[in-house]
Amino acid sequence: MPDMPYFQEEGRFLEHAWDVYRDYFGSRSNFIAQYKKIPNDERKNLFLMIVSGYKHLVRDGEYTLVENYQRLYISHLDQTYKFISIMSLIEAVFADEEYVDFYQWLTKRKHRRLIFPIADAQGLEDLYREYKLNFGAKRAVRFFSELDEAAQSFLATRIKINNRYNPAEVVAQKLYIIRSEFVHQARVILELNDGLMYSKRGGNMMYSMLSLKDLQLLFEHGILYHFCMTPDYRKI
């Protein structure tokens, strides 16, 4: 029997989930009815894990510094922490899928004739960037690409890349680059403040009106959509 700690404490974690989604449903019984449509216990366990993590890390969490016994709130550090948490939770949604590392990707039969021989170190680096963009971003792209049309449009109109709007799939790849530049380069995330923000990411100029609140709404909506739960009210 698989380990399902969240489902084993279903009552407790359902309260966490209801706390997150109470504004999406007319009543708690409506929410529970949608939850019960999740097809098996393993999927219910995953739903409870994701939503409980989101509640504590993002919705109710706050990153602060402690200096001289006083808490100091710095918005871009809190936004960085919450953005990385959301992207990690998105990856956890698809955690059971097979992982393909760089070597496996390089040596796939359909790539061999196109890739080998690799000319030099720069060629290898270019291939690694392609792998990270196309495969590393796969889960983030899938999550946002599975959103319904209205939610995808909401995301697509929040960010311009090189001064033009792009499909949600392209924007999702850019969000993954932002995530990777923090993980691998410790570059803090400044794009999620209210108002127009611009930056250079992955060689492109990015003009962002995507706030942290917008991203939270997309995540909340996307989790319901992924688990085939229909809310009574939409927020986007």
Secondary structure, DSSP 8 states (H G I E B T S, - for coil): ----HHHHTHHHHHHHHHHHHGGGSSSHHHHHHHHTTS-SHHHHHHHHHHHHHHIIIIIS---EEEETTEEEE-HHHHHHHHHHHHHHHHHHHTTTS----HHHHHTSHHHHHHH-S--SHHHHHHHHHHHIIIIITHHHHHHHHTS-HHHHHHHHTTEEETTEE--HHHHHHHHHHHHHHHHHH-----TTSSS-EEEEETTEEEEE---HHHHHHHHHHHHHHHTT---SS---
